[in-house]
Amino acid sequence: MFYREAGDFSTTYPQDSQTFPIKFDRYRYYVVLAVAVLVMPFVMTDYLVNSIFLPFLIYAIAAIGLNILTGYCGQVSLGTGGFMAVGAYACYKLMTAFPDVNIFFHVILAGGITALVGTAFGLPSLRIKGFYLAVATLAAQFFLVWLFNKVSWFYNYSASGQINAPERTVFGIEVTGPNTEAWATYLFCLVFTVGAAILARNLTRGSIGREWMAIRDMDIAAEIIGVNPLRAKLTAFAVSSFFVGVSGALFFAVYLGAVEVGEVFGITKSFLVLFMIIIGGLGSIFGSFAGAAFLVVLPVVLKIVGVDLMGWPTDIVAHFQLVIVGGLIIMFLILEPHGLAQLWRVAKEKLRLWPFPH
């Protein structure tokens, strides 16, 4: 009754192959996007942007990237934090070496550089898989963090070892540096998040996405039916690393403004993004958004309820957050492996039938 699709017919192949073939879905996403672009910038505050919206948009891009690799292609990775660091440091070097180039292109190029690095570290996936591949990507995480700490060229020989984002503008409006407006940084990150979602959605629905899923389900059978495992796995690493590199560049340049690699892009960052796709749902673009939203909003809600209302110490609230996240991961892995995305699909099925029981 609420979810209307009766009488919604497709008369051509392009109509049938749309990203959202059902009008209700299409219009719903148009409305959400219109509100995000035309309404939210006018109600933005510094607190909302820095505590919720910017982390959500940036982590959503990283979660999409990891979901392509792990959820769609079945290649486990624990090096997300290291690849985010590659994007951040690549963006910093480009910003300082080419100050006249628009920051938009710096972020894209940083993603491209990360894609090359990710492809190189993805080569072991051709010989190993499962636990051993996870260990190999974990080694990449530690190696990249060590490299950015050890080689002073990456942070321009700064005495502190920290990189700081210079001021850059888009259409005359500052999007990096200390004098940015909340709505400007929000819209700048929103453009990349929407672009990443559209690109990932179309890639996963195309031939390359089918190759990824065939490798995920059974790589030997996929190779027998003509799927090239070399191309499928390396393209998954490249595309995944591109998204993760873009998120790392935005995390450094737009969100934090200053980064020390060991503190910001350590192993905890890799686990955080992994938890996002586990809770949100493996093999789902919507699940990447749902998991990112949940793990970004959860600490804010716990702080408001635990610290501000209940008066609990902040360390108790932080430990309570870890308990909740760990419990939810165990619960989802046992009861609902496809995460929040599957719960949303079930809810839509119920809306299709309501108020009828069958």
N, C-alpha and C positions, 0 to 999 in steps of 0.2 A: 504493500500500500504506500509506504513512504519512498521506497526505492523503485521508481517507475521505469520500466524498460519495455512494456508492452507497446507494440506498434512502432518500435524503433528499428527500421529495416535498413540494410545496406544494399545498395543497388549496383555498386562498382567495387572492384578489388581495392582501390585506394581507400575507399570508405571502410571497408572491412578490415584493412590492415592498419588503421589509425592507432595511435598510442592509446587513446581512450575511445573505443568504438561506440560505447553507450553514451547518449547525450547527457544523461544525468551526471555521469562521472566527469564528462568533459566540462560541463558548465560549472560543476562544483569546484574543480581545480581552477577554472578561470576566475571564479569569485574569490577563492583564497588568494590567488596571485594578485588580483586587483586590490584586495584589502592590504596585502603586504606592501604593495608599491604606492598606492594612493592614499592610504589611511594611516598606516603605522608610522611613517616618518614624521607625521604631525603630532603624534602622542609620545614620541621617543623622549626618554630622559637618559642622562648619563648612567644612572644606576641600572635601568632596564637594559641598555645596550651592553654595558660592560659585564654585567652579571648573568644575563640570559641570552640576548639575541646574537651578539657577536660569537660567543662560544658555541652556541647551537648551530649557526650557519657554517662556521669553520669546521667543527667536529663532524657535521653532516657530510661535508665533502670528503673528509678522511674516512668516515665510515663507509661511504659509497665505494671509495677506492678499495678498501680492505674487503668489502663484501663481494666485489667483482673477483678478487683473487681467491678468497676463501669460500664464499657462499656459492658463486657461480662456477668457478674452475676447480674448487676442491684442494687448493694449494695452501697449506697452513703457513701463516707468517707471524712472527713475533718481532719484526723489525720495523714496525710502523713509525715508532718514535725516531729512529735513525733516518728514515726516508723523509720524515717531516723536517728534520734538521738539515738534510741536503737541500730541500726547497728553501728553507729560511736563509741558509748561508749563500746559496746561489743567488737569491733575490738581493741579499745585502751586497754581494760583489758586483752585481749588475747595476744596482742603484748608485754605488760609489764610482764605478768605472764609466758609466754612461748617464750622467745626471740629466741630460737633456731629453732622454727617452721617457715616454709616458710610463708611469708605474704599472698600468694595465699590462703592457707588453713585458715588463720585468717579471710579473707574476706568472704569465704564460710561459716565458722562457725558463723560469725556475722550475716549472712543472716538467718542461721538456728535458732539462738536464737531469732531474730526478728520475724520469722515465729511462734514460740511458743507464744511470747507475743501478736502478732496479732491475733492468734487463740483465746487466752483468751479474748481479747477485742472484738472479733467477736461473742461471745456467745449471746449478746443482739439481734443480727440480727435474732435469732430464734423466737423472740417474737415481735420485733418492726421492722418497715421499714420506708422508705421515710424520711420525715423531722425529725422524732424522732431518727432514726438511725444516721442521720447526726449530730444531737446534741450529741448523745452518743459518736461518734468518736471524735467530737470536745472536749468533756470532757476528752477523752483519751489523746488528744494532750496537753491540759493544765496540766493534771496530770503527764505525762511523763516528760515534761519540768521542772515542779516543783520538781519532784523526783530527777532528775539529778543535779538540783541546790542545793537541800536540803541535800542529803546524800553525804557526802564528800568521802565515799569509792569509788564512781564511778570515781572521778578524782584524786584518790590516795592521798587525803588529801593535795592537792596543795593549797598554800595560795591564789593564784589568781583565783582558781576555773576553770582554763582553762586546757584542755588536749592538749598535744603536741605529734605528731607522732614521734617515734624514727626512726632511720635510719634502713632500711631493704633492702635486695637485692634479686634479682631473677637472677639465673645463673651468680652471681657475679656483676650484674649491679644494681645500686641503683634506687629504685622506690619510696621510701619515704625519707623524710629528706630534708635538705637545698641544697644538692649537686647533685640533680637529673638532668638528661638530658631530654630535651623536648621530644625527640622521644621515650625514654624509658617509660615515664609516659603515653604517648599517646598509645603505643602498649599494655601496661599493661591494661589500661581501655578498649581498643578495644576488647581484648580477652573476657572480661566479657560482653560487650555489644553484641557482635556477639553470644556468648553462650546464653545470656538471650533471644535474638530475636528468635533463633532457638528453644529453649525450649518452649517459649511462643507460637510460631507458631504451634508446634506439639501438645501442650496441648489443645489449643483452637480448633484444628481440630479433636481431639479424642473424646472418649465417655465422658470424664469429661468436656470437653468444651461444648458439647451438653447439658449436665446437667446444666451447668452454664447458657446457653442461654435460656433453658426452664424455669428455675427459674426467669430469667430476664423478659421474656415475660409474664408469668402468673404462679405464684408459686403454686396456688391451682390446676390448670390443670396439672402442672408438677408432683405434688404429686399423682394425680389420676392415671396418666399413669405409675407410678412406680419410679419416681425420688425421692431419699431420700433428703429432704431439709436440714437436719442436715449435711450430708456429703458434699452436694454441696456448701452450704454457708461457712462452716468452711474450706473446701479445698480452696475455693476462697480467703478467708482471709489469709490462711497460705501461699499460693503461692504468692499472692500479697505482703504480708509483707516480704517474702523472697527476692523478687526483690528490694523492697524499702530498706530493711536492707543492701543489697549489695551496693546499690547506696549511702546510708549514710556512709558506711565504706569507700568507695572510695572517697567520697566527703571530709571526714575528713583526711584520711591517705595520699592520693595521691594528691588531688587538693589543699586543704587549708593548711594542715600540723598542724594547731592549731585551736581549736574550743572552743567557749563559747556558751553553748547550747541555751540560751535565744536569743542571737543575730543571730545565724546561722540557728537554727531549730525551729524558732517561727511559728506562725500561717500564716505569709506571705509565708513561704515555702510551706505549705499545699495548699494555694490558687494558688500559681504559678504552681505547678504540675497539679492541677485541671484545670487551664486555658489551659495548654498544651494539655490535652486530649480533651477539648471542642473545641479548635481551630483546632487541628489535626484531630479529628474524634473519637467518641466513638465506641468501638467495632472493632478497627482496629489496628493491630500491626504497619503497615506503618503510620497510623495517629499519633501514639505515637512519632515516629521519626520526622514526619513533624511538629508537634506542638512543640517539644523540639527544633528543629532547628530554627523555626520561633522566639520563645521567647528568644533564646540565641543570635541570629544574630540581632534582632531588636534594642536592646540598642547600639550595636556596630555601626550599620549603622546610627542611630540617633546621636550618638556622633560625627561620622565623618562628617556628613552633617550639623548638627546643631551647634556643638561647634567649630569644626576645620574649616569648610568652611564658615558658616554663622556668626560665632562669637557670638552666643547666650549664655547666662549664663547656666551653667550646671543644675541649679534647674529648669529652664524653660523647658529644654530638658527632664528632668526626669518626670516632670508633663505631658508633651506632650506624653511621652511614655505611661503613665497610661491612658490618653484619648484614644490613639490608641487601646490599648489592650481592654479597656472596650467597645469601639465602635465595635470592631471586634467580641467580644463575643456576644453582642446583635445581630449583623448582622447574625452571623453563627447560633445562636439559632433560629432565625426567618426564615431566608432564606435557610440555608443549615445545618440542625442539625448534619449531618454526617461529617462536616468539610472539611479540605483540602484533606482527603483521598477520599471523594466522588468526589471532583473536579478532582482529578487525575484519578479516574475510568472513569469519563465522558470524559476526554481528551483521554484516551486509546481507548474508544469506537469510538471517532471521528477519531482517527488514523486508526482504523480498516476499516472504510468506505471511508476515503479520497482517491481520490477526488470525489467520488460518493455521491450524497445527501441522498441516502436511502440504 
